[in-house]
Amino acid sequence: MSLDEATIQFLKQLGEAGVKPLHEMTPEEARALGGMLGAMYGSGPEPASVEDVRIQAEDGGSFGARVLVPAGTPRGVIVYYHGGGWVIGAIDEFDTLGRILAHRTGCTVVLVDYRLAPEHRHPVAARDAYTALRWVADGPGRQLPIIVAGDSAGGNLSAVVARRARDEAGPAIALQVLVYPVTDCDLDNASYTDPENQLMLTRDSMVWFWDHYAPDLAARTNPDASPLRAKDLSGLPPAVVLTAEHDVLRDEGEAYAERLRQAGVPVEFRRFAGQMHGFFTMVNVLPGSAAAITTVVEAIDGSLR
């Protein structure tokens, strides 16, 4: 299926604005582009409370998080790790999405502002992600079901923390929501090399992201960078895996869903036809986002019954 019309028009607008390819930008330029896109999403529903906090990291540093508490008694806590190739992205850009998830699920949403590469290379983001999970379990998630969720690099981090929690008898996770996740460092599979998938995210831009996050090629094969390469995926939390038809990350996300199934993990999988990478978070911009959010909300509702 070809791209949907809304996506075609969005890409046309980016082209007319003279936005250069991501892999030709500096990290600072790419972060500014992310901020520009975030400004298009609107404000989202008003939660009962919003609190920005600092979390102490394993290495003695710290990173931020935003806690969005819905009206009423929270049913659970969603720990959300944003996308951006471990290089770009900030919680302000994902605030609207977080507010929507809090409003529609009745869960507290914790947006994790893990530290970014190249200033903080692998495995800092993965360690910050797990530290955030433990912080939630000891605080807003105490005695509540905990869901880990994320898109792209955030989906990668969700998969990583779910496995680490299993291995270290860490916090119990009720559900992992992986939206077009990065699961492998193979940059030459079919979805990576398909010309129709070279859209807002391209093979070249993923090379750029990996070079900033994990320049050591050997480190990329570590399951904490490439969760698809973990030997054992059994005993992990139930998973929701969403992919986009026109996405360089499509095949690795679907391969991870299949590996989970083979390991006996309950998996709900859906490929969104006519969509490109990034569509999930483009609330109020791409109509496909609303359908994907509804899929996630329904899965969370089901896990909390």
C-alpha positions in Angstrom: 0.0 0.0 0.0 1.2 3.5 -0.8 1.7 6.2 1.8 -1.5 7.8 3.0 -2.3 11.2 1.7 -1.7 13.0 5.0 1.8 11.7 5.2 2.5 12.6 1.5 1.4 16.2 2.2 3.4 16.3 5.4 6.6 15.2 3.6 5.9 17.7 0.8 5.7 20.5 3.4 9.1 19.4 4.9 10.6 19.4 1.5 9.3 22.8 0.6 10.6 24.2 3.9 14.1 23.1 2.8 14.7 20.7 5.7 17.9 18.9 5.0 18.3 15.1 5.6 18.8 14.2 9.2 22.2 12.5 8.6 23.5 15.8 7.2 22.7 17.7 10.5 24.6 18.1 13.7 23.0 16.7 16.8 22.1 20.2 17.8 20.4 20.9 14.4 18.5 17.6 14.6 17.3 18.4 18.1 16.0 21.8 16.9 14.0 20.0 14.2 12.5 17.7 16.8 11.4 20.8 18.8 9.8 22.3 15.7 7.8 19.1 15.1 6.8 19.0 18.8 5.3 22.4 18.6 2.8 21.2 16.0 1.1 18.7 18.3 -0.9 21.0 20.5 -1.3 21.0 24.2 -3.3 17.8 25.0 -5.8 17.2 27.9 -5.0 18.8 31.2 -4.0 16.2 33.9 -4.7 16.5 37.6 -1.1 17.3 38.2 2.2 17.7 36.4 5.6 17.4 38.2 9.1 17.6 36.8 11.6 15.7 38.8 15.3 14.7 38.8 16.4 11.1 39.1 19.8 10.0 40.3 21.6 7.9 37.8 23.8 4.8 38.3 27.0 6.7 37.5 26.3 9.6 39.9 24.8 11.9 37.3 21.1 12.6 37.0 18.4 13.0 34.4 14.8 14.4 34.3 11.4 13.0 34.2 7.8 14.4 34.0 5.0 12.8 36.0 1.5 13.3 34.6 -1.2 12.2 37.0 -4.7 11.8 35.6 -7.9 12.7 37.4 -9.2 10.2 39.9 -7.2 7.2 41.3 -4.6 6.0 38.8 -5.1 2.5 37.5 -1.4 2.0 36.8 1.8 3.7 35.7 3.1 4.0 32.2 6.9 4.6 32.0 7.3 6.2 28.6 10.7 6.3 26.8 10.7 8.7 23.9 12.2 8.0 20.5 14.9 9.9 18.6 17.7 7.5 18.0 19.1 8.0 21.4 20.4 11.4 20.1 17.4 13.7 19.8 14.0 14.0 21.6 13.0 15.7 24.8 10.0 15.3 27.1 8.4 18.6 26.1 8.0 17.1 22.6 6.2 14.1 24.0 4.1 15.9 26.5 1.0 16.0 24.4 1.2 12.2 23.8 1.8 11.6 27.5 -1.3 13.7 28.4 -3.4 11.8 25.9 -2.2 8.4 27.3 -2.8 9.6 30.9 -6.3 10.8 30.0 -7.4 7.8 28.0 -5.9 5.1 30.1 -6.4 6.5 33.6 -2.8 5.8 34.3 -0.1 8.0 35.6 2.5 8.6 32.8 6.1 9.2 33.6 8.0 10.7 30.6 11.7 9.8 31.0 14.3 12.3 29.8 17.2 9.9 29.6 20.6 11.3 28.7 21.4 11.5 25.0 24.3 10.6 22.7 26.9 11.6 21.6 27.4 13.4 25.0 26.3 10.2 26.7 26.9 7.1 24.6 25.7 3.5 25.0 25.0 2.1 27.6 24.0 5.3 29.4 20.5 5.6 27.9 19.8 1.9 28.7 21.0 2.3 32.3 19.0 5.5 32.8 15.9 3.8 31.5 16.2 1.0 34.0 17.0 3.5 36.8 13.8 5.3 35.9 11.8 2.0 36.1 13.2 1.3 39.6 12.4 4.9 40.6 8.8 4.5 39.5 8.5 1.2 41.2 9.6 2.8 44.5 7.5 5.9 44.0 4.4 6.6 41.8 4.2 2.9 40.7 4.3 1.4 44.2 1.5 -1.2 44.5 0.3 -0.3 41.0 0.7 -2.2 37.7 3.6 -0.9 35.7 3.7 -0.6 31.9 6.9 0.2 30.0 6.3 1.8 26.6 8.3 3.7 24.0 8.6 4.5 20.3 11.7 3.8 18.1 14.8 4.1 20.3 12.3 4.3 23.2 10.9 1.0 22.1 14.4 -0.3 22.2 14.8 0.9 25.8 11.5 -0.6 26.8 12.6 -4.0 25.5 15.9 -3.7 27.2 14.5 -2.8 30.7 11.9 -5.5 30.4 14.7 -8.1 30.0 16.9 -6.6 32.7 14.0 -6.6 35.1 13.5 -10.3 34.4 17.2 -11.1 34.8 17.6 -9.1 38.0 14.3 -9.9 39.6 13.5 -6.2 39.3 10.2 -4.4 39.2 7.2 -6.5 37.9 6.1 -5.2 34.5 2.5 -5.9 33.4 2.9 -5.0 29.7 5.6 -3.8 27.3 4.5 -1.5 24.5 7.0 -1.4 21.6 6.2 1.1 18.8 8.4 0.5 15.7 11.2 -0.4 18.1 14.9 -0.5 17.2 15.8 -4.2 18.0 18.9 -4.9 16.0 22.0 -3.2 14.5 21.7 -4.9 11.1 21.4 -2.0 8.7 21.1 -4.1 5.5 17.9 -6.1 5.9 15.0 -5.9 3.4 13.2 -3.0 5.0 16.4 -1.0 5.4 17.3 -1.3 1.7 13.8 -0.8 0.3 13.8 2.6 -1.6 10.1 3.1 -0.6 11.1 3.3 3.0 13.6 6.1 2.7 11.3 8.8 4.1 11.7 10.9 7.2 13.8 8.2 8.7 16.3 6.6 6.2 19.0 4.0 6.3 21.5 6.9 6.3 19.9 8.5 9.3 20.0 5.2 11.2 23.7 4.9 10.4 24.0 8.4 11.9 22.1 7.5 15.0 24.1 4.3 15.6 27.4 6.1 15.0 26.5 8.6 17.7 25.1 6.2 20.2 27.3 3.1 19.8 30.4 3.9 17.6 32.0 0.6 18.8 30.6 -2.0 16.3 31.1 -4.8 18.8 29.0 -3.0 21.5 26.1 -2.8 19.1 25.6 -6.5 19.1 25.1 -6.5 22.9 21.5 -7.3 23.7 21.3 -4.1 25.7 21.7 -2.3 22.3 20.2 -4.9 20.0 17.5 -6.9 22.0 16.8 -9.1 19.1 20.2 -10.7 19.8 19.3 -11.8 23.3 19.6 -15.6 23.5 16.5 -16.1 25.8 13.3 -14.0 25.6 11.2 -16.4 27.7 9.5 -15.1 30.8 9.2 -11.5 29.5 6.0 -9.5 30.0 3.2 -9.6 27.5 4.0 -7.3 24.5 2.2 -5.0 22.1 4.3 -4.4 19.0 3.3 -1.9 16.4 5.2 -1.3 13.1 4.8 1.0 10.1 4.6 -0.4 6.6 7.1 2.2 5.2 9.8 2.1 7.8 13.4 1.0 7.7 12.8 -0.5 11.2 9.8 -2.6 10.1 11.5 -5.9 9.7 13.4 -5.9 13.0 10.4 -4.9 15.0 8.4 -7.7 13.4 11.2 -10.2 13.9 11.3 -9.3 17.6 7.5 -9.8 17.9 8.0 -13.3 16.3 10.9 -14.1 18.7 8.8 -13.2 21.6 6.0 -15.4 20.4 8.4 -18.3 19.9 9.6 -17.8 23.5 6.0 -18.2 24.7 5.4 -14.5 25.4 1.8 -13.3 24.6 2.1 -10.8 21.8 -0.4 -8.4 20.2 1.1 -7.3 16.8 -0.2 -4.9 14.2 1.5 -3.4 11.1 0.0 0.0 10.1 -0.5 0.1 6.4 0.4 3.4 4.6 2.3 4.8 7.5 5.9 5.8 7.9 8.3 5.8 10.9 7.3 8.5 13.4 3.6 8.5 12.7 2.6 7.3 16.2 3.8 10.4 18.0 2.6 12.9 15.4 -0.7 13.6 17.3 -3.0 16.1 15.6 -0.8 16.0 12.5 -1.1 12.5 11.0 -4.5 10.7 11.3 -2.7 7.3 11.6 -1.5 8.4 15.0 -5.0 8.4 16.5 -5.6 4.8 15.3 -2.3 3.6 16.7 -2.9 5.4 20.1 -6.3 3.7 20.3 -4.7 0.3 19.7 -2.2 1.0 22.6 -5.0 2.3 24.9 -7.1 -0.7 24.3 -4.2 -3.1 25.0 -3.4 -1.2 28.2 -7.1 -1.4 29.3 -7.1 -5.1 28.6 -3.9 -5.7 30.7 -5.4 -3.8 33.6 -8.7 -5.6 33.8 
